[in-house]
């Protein structure tokens, strides 16, 4: 197949949730088909990472977004009554490049990663369009609004409302629509729109380490860990909630315990947490698996969450106990007490962490996490489903075993 692949961020290196999924999709499809990639980068240094993708694509176009372009796009969106997210990722030069590709090339299928990139495809699309929403962003903005004050709450409510309209329009215009979880599919479901397919994420199991923890990990121990990009609002809210409402309860019982926040670009709000006794903010780390291996538990106290949290899968793959709020646990189909511990109040969360710290039997019960991940989150299995959907979109008359198509669950 000849595939036009659009992504809102360059999918390399695969070091954060959205990039991980896009990278694996691109790697899989590029190894089997001819792919032209068009994407954005947030900096010149990030744009230079396209060299890591050259062997996967027939051609690559990466455009760096400047702050002035983002601001102008946001104003454009307000004037046009469309989602701000679309404006922030709009570029006339990028549109000209896509228009040129569509005019000079014949594509079997157009694969759009993230809804805001669909604005570059004229409707009706010149080739079958497959939308990977990943998450339902309108629901995420609605959650932002609930945890914000005016004027941001008004702005976030507007974005949620406009994105919801836009998302439903795209579902109807696409040959096939994909999300990561059944919960996301329910948000898009309606009598007037076609079925939505569920294709989850995969995760790679870490390589076993023969050597012990390095000195900088030994200096931190014992600690519980949160991993993520630390200027992203759901992550910022999660660690603030843990630091304020949960961690003091645990420290009262275990004053030696530290809370390590590992991840690039910590915001001012996150850096401020390091003033609290026992909290360490590392910033970007070269090897997340080293921090995972040295932790006593991984915490995921999310109050704002959509889709699959890769950090949960990575912690389970590392064989670590995980204490999570209920939404992210449900998204990956993990059972309380078997695969991880679920807690939704500060008291429940603190109690669960203390139990893991004090009960060796409970701690070692969760070393079966790698098997849970291997059984449910194989990239190969997920991407086989994706290829089947693209093949069916490109050629609706193609004979594909119905059993194979059914594995790409429809809601």
N, C-alpha and C positions, 0 to 999 in steps of 0.2 A: 504494500500500500504506500501511496504518497500521502504524507501527513503534514499538515500545517499545525504547529504546536505553539500556543500562546500562553505565556505565564507572566504574572505581575511582578515577580522577582526572579532574578537569575538563579536557577536551581543548582548552584554550586558555590562553595562547598556545601554538602548536605549536613549542616550543623544546627538546624532549627526545624521545628515541626513542618511548616509549609514547604520548606526547601527539601526536606527529606523525602516527602511524598512525591513532589514533582521530579526530583532527581531519579528516584527509582522508576517512575513511570517513563521518563525520558530514556534512561539507560536500557530498559527492557524493550521499548518500542524501537529505539535506535539500533539495537542489535538485530532486529528482524525486518525493519522497514526503512524507507527513506523519509527522514524527518527534517523539516525546516523549522528552526526555533526562533521566535521573536519574544524578547523579554526586556524588562527594565532592571536597572541597578540603581542603588541609592548613592553611590560614590564611584569615582574613577577607579579606586583600588578594587572595589567589588566588581566592576565591569571587566577588569583585567582577568578575573577568575574564569572568563569564558574559555580560556585555553584548556581548562580541565574538562571541557565538554566537546572539544573539537572532534574527537574520535567517535562521538555518538550521533552526530548530525551531519547532514549534507551541507547545510548552511546555518549560520548563526548571526542574528542581529541583536545587539545589546545596546540600549539607549540609557544614558545616565539621567536621572531626574534631578533637576535643580530646584532649589527652594522657590525661586520665582515662578517656575513652571507649575509647581504644586499649588501655590497661592492663586495664580491666575486661573487654574483649573477649578479650584474651589469656588471662586467668584462666578465662573461660567456656570457651574452646576446650580448655584442658588438662583441665578437669573433664568435658567432653563427649567427649574422645578424638578431636578433630577437628583439622585444620590450624590452627596459630596464625595464619596469614595470614587465614583466614576471620574469626577472632575480632577481629583488629586492624581489620577493615573491617566489623564488625557494629554496627548501630545499630537499636534498637527504633523510633525515630522514622522512620528511613529505610524500615524494613520496613512500617510503617503506611502510609507514602506510596505504596509500591509496591502493597500490598494494595488500597488505595483505588482506584488507577489501574486495576488488573486487574478490580475489581468494577464500575467505572463506565464503562470504555472497552472497546471491542472492537478487538483488535489482530490484524492479519494475521500478524505475525511478531514474535518477541522476539529482539533482537540483544544478546548478552551479550559485552562486551569485557573479557577477563581472567576466569579461572576463578573467582576468589573472589567475583565478583558474582552467580554462579548461585545462591548460597545464598538469594537473595531471591525466587526463582521456585519455587513449589510444584511438586512432581513427582507425577504427570505434569503437564507444563506446560499452562496453559490455552490456549496458542497455540503453534504450531511455534517451537521455540527453536533458534537458530543460535549456536554458541559460537565466538568468536574467542579461542583460547588465546594467540595471538601467539607466545609461547615456552612450552616445557614447564618450568614453574617447579620441579617436583620435581627435575629434573636439575640445575638451577642450585643448589638447596639442597644436593644431594649434593656438588657441587663445593665449596661453602662449607665443608662438613664436612671434606673432605680437606685444606683449608688452614687449619684452625682447631685449637685445643687445647681440652681439657676446661675448663669444662663446655660451651662453645659447640659443640664438635664433636658432643657427644651431642644437644644441642638441635637442631642443624641436620640431623642424621641422622633424628631423629624427624620433623621437618618434611618432609623429603624422602619419607619412608615414608608419612606420612599424606596428603600431597598427591598422591602417585602413585595411591593408592587412590581418592581423590576425583576425580582427572582421568579415570580409566577409567570411573568411574560416570557422569560427565558426558558422555563420548563416547557411551555407550550410551543416555543419556536425551535426547540432542540430535537434531534432525532433520538437522543437518549440523554438522560440526566443521572448523575452519580453523586452520592454523598457518602460519608464515612460510617454512619451508624443508623440503626433503625429509628432512634430518637430524632435524628435530623430529618429523616424521610417523613416522619409524622408531621413535622412543622411545615413541610411543603405540600402535604397531601390535601387533596380537595377533589370534589366531584368534577370540576371543570378542567383538571390538568391530568396529563398522562402519568402512568406509574413511574416512580423514582427508584432507581437501582441503588443497592447498598454494596459498596466495595470498600472494605476497611483498610487500615494501614498494616504494614508488616513491621517487623523489627529484627535486627540481626543480633544473634547471641554473641556476647563478648568472648574474646579469647581468654582461656584460662591463664592465670599468672602464677609462675613458680616462685617468684621472689616475694618478700614481705612488703608491707607498706613503706613508702619513702619517708624520710624524716619529717617533711612538712605535714604529712598526714598523721604521723605519730604525735606531733605537737598539738594537733587539733582534737584528737580522740579523748574521750568519747563524744560523738556528735550525731545529731540527726540532720538530715540534708534536704534542701530544696534546690532543684536545678531548673534553670530557665533563662530566657532573655529578659533582663531585669528592668527594661523600660517599657514593657508590655503591660497594660493596665491590669488584666486578670492576674498576672504574676505579682505585680506590685501589691494589689489588694490582698492576695493570698498571704504573702509574707508579713504584711502589716497586721493582718488579722491574727496570724500565728504568734507574732512577736508580742502583741498587746494582750490578747485574750487567752492564749493557750500555753505559751512557753513559760510564763511565770508560775503557772500551776505545776508544771513538770519540774522546774528548777527547785521549787519548794521541797520536792521529794528527792531530787537528784541534783544538788547544787553544782556538781562537777560537769554536768552535761552542757554542751555547746549546741547552738543552732547555726549551721553553715549555709549561707545563701551563695550558691555558685552560679555565675552566669554573666555574660557580657553586658555592657552598657547599663550598669545600675543607675537608676534615676536618683535625683536628690532625695526623694522620699525613702528610697531603699538605703542609700548611703547613710542617712540619718539613723537608721536602725542599729548601725554598728556602735553607736554610743551606749546602747543598752548592754549591760553585763551579760557575757556569755554568747553574744551574737557576733558572727564573723561574716563580713561581706567580701568575697574574693575578687569580684570582677570576672573577666573572662579567664578560663582555665584551659590549658593545652590538652588535658586528658580527663574528661568527665568520668570515665570508667574508674580512674584511680580514686576519685572522691566517692563514687558509689561503693567501691570495694571496701573502703575504710569506714563506712558509716554503720551505725547501729540500726537505723531505719531511715526510710525516705517518707517525707510528708507531702501531702497534696491537699491542703486546706482551701479548696477553691470555693468562692462564693459567686464567681463569674466564670462560666465554662461552657464551651460548645465543642461538640465533636470528640475526637480521641485525643487524650493527652499522652503524647509520646513518652513523656518523662515517667509515667506509670509503667509503660511497657518496658522501658529500659531498666527501671529498677527491678521489675519482676524477672527480666532476663538475666540480671546480675545475681538473682537469688536472694534479694534483700526484702525484709518485711516492709510493707507499705501501709501507711494509714492515710486514708483518702476520704474526702467528702463523698456523698452518695452519687452525685451526678456523674463525675468522671469514672467511678467504679462501674456504674450501670452501663456506661458507653462502651466499655470493653468487655462486658459480660462477666465481670469478676464477682465471685461470691464472697460475702462477708464470712470471716472465720475459716475459709478454705483457701482462697487465693490471696486475700488481703483483709485488712480491718477497715470497716466503714464507721465514720463518726461525723455527726452534723452539728454538734454543740461543743463549745469549749470544754465543758466537763467531760463529755464523751471522748473527745480527741485526746485530752491530757491523760485520761484513764487508759486509753488504748496504748499510748506511747509508754506509759509506766509499766503496763503489763508486758510489753515486748522487752523492756529493759530488765525486768525482774524475773521473768519466767523463761528459763532456757528452753523448755519444751515448746512453748509457744513460739519463741524466736526461731527455732529450727524447723517448725512446722511449715514455714514459708520458703524453705529452700527448694520447693518444687515449682517455683515461679518459672524457671527456664522451660519446664515441660509444658506449662500452661501457654507460654508464648509460642513454643514450637508447634503446639497443637492448633492454635487459633490464629496466629499472626505470621504466617509464612508469606514472604513477599512473592515468591514464585506462584503460589496459589492465587493470591489476590490479582497479580498482573496477568495471569492466564485469563481470568474473568474479564479484565479490561480489554485484552486483545479480542476476545470473542465479541464484546459489545461493539468495538470499532469495526470489526469485520462485518457484523450484521448491519451496522449503520451504513457502511460503504456499499454493501450489496445486500439489500433486504431479501433477495431471492436465494442467497447463499444457503446451502443446506448445512446446518449446524445441529448437532445432537441437542435435542431439547433438554436433556438431563444436564448437559454442560451449561446451557444458558440459565437454567433454574438455579445453578450454584451462585449466580450473581443475583442475589435475593431482591425481589421486587416488593415494594410496599404498596 
